[in-house]
Amino acid sequence: MAEENQDQGAAAAQESRDAQMIVQHVFLKDTSYEAKSPHELEGSEGQPDMNVNLSQRTNQVGDDRYEVVLTVTVTAKQGDKTAFLCEVQYGGIFQFSGFTDQQMPYVLNVLCPNVLFPYNRTQISNIVSAGGYFMPPIQPINFESIFRQRMAEAQASQPDQTGQA
């Protein structure tokens, strides 16, 4: 019995060593920037209230290839007026091998956004600065935490759906 568990553990370890993610291409897909003229914000006091929103789209483009697009939107409000809104979409073409079907959601929703997010963050900072506004650093995002939270929410809502049948 112990030997079987060791054999299964060794097989799982070998499988995870054989898993591979190749970043084939990273590209700026779309960007948008809207801002008020500084004179329109005169009289507003204090620092703008910043809000960061994330969204992601995944498309399979081949047997083991996926296009993942991460959209980051930053909205800055000064009082009741929007000072600026900046949205950046960065995409990546990723090729995978050796991952199980159970591992793929994690890979697509955690590992791929971790690759793309620094590109989004840099582009947003450059655009907002070029627009004449100070952009404080956008803090790193814990995509694993977001993924685990969504999985927990999906599991919590699952019994409700089966009871309604």
Secondary structure as the mmCIF struct_conf table of DSSP 4:
data_model
#
loop_
_struct_conf.conf_type_id
_struct_conf.id
_struct_conf.beg_label_comp_id
_struct_conf.beg_label_asym_id
_struct_conf.beg_label_seq_id
_struct_conf.end_label_comp_id
_struct_conf.end_label_asym_id
_struct_conf.end_label_seq_id
HELX_RH_AL_P HELX_RH_AL_P1 ALA A 2 ASP A 18
STRN STRN1 GLN A 20 ALA A 35
HELX_RH_3T_P HELX_RH_3T_P1 PRO A 38 LEU A 41
TURN_TY1_P TURN_TY1_P1 GLU A 42 GLY A 43
BEND BEND1 GLY A 46 GLY A 46
HELX_LH_PP_P HELX_LH_PP_P1 GLN A 47 PRO A 48
STRN STRN2 ASP A 49 GLN A 60
BEND BEND2 GLY A 62 ASP A 64
STRN STRN3 ARG A 65 GLN A 78
TURN_TY1_P TURN_TY1_P2 GLY A 79 ASP A 80
STRN STRN4 LYS A 81 SER A 97
BEND BEND3 GLY A 98 GLY A 98
TURN_TY1_P TURN_TY1_P3 ASP A 101 GLN A 103
HELX_RH_AL_P HELX_RH_AL_P2 MET A 104 TYR A 106
HELX_RH_PI_P HELX_RH_PI_P1 VAL A 107 LEU A 111
HELX_RH_AL_P HELX_RH_AL_P3 CYS A 112 ALA A 130
TURN_TY1_P TURN_TY1_P4 GLY A 131 GLY A 132
HELX_LH_PP_P HELX_LH_PP_P2 PRO A 136 PRO A 140
HELX_RH_AL_P HELX_RH_AL_P4 PHE A 143 GLY A 163
TURN_TY1_P TURN_TY1_P5 GLN A 164 GLN A 164
#
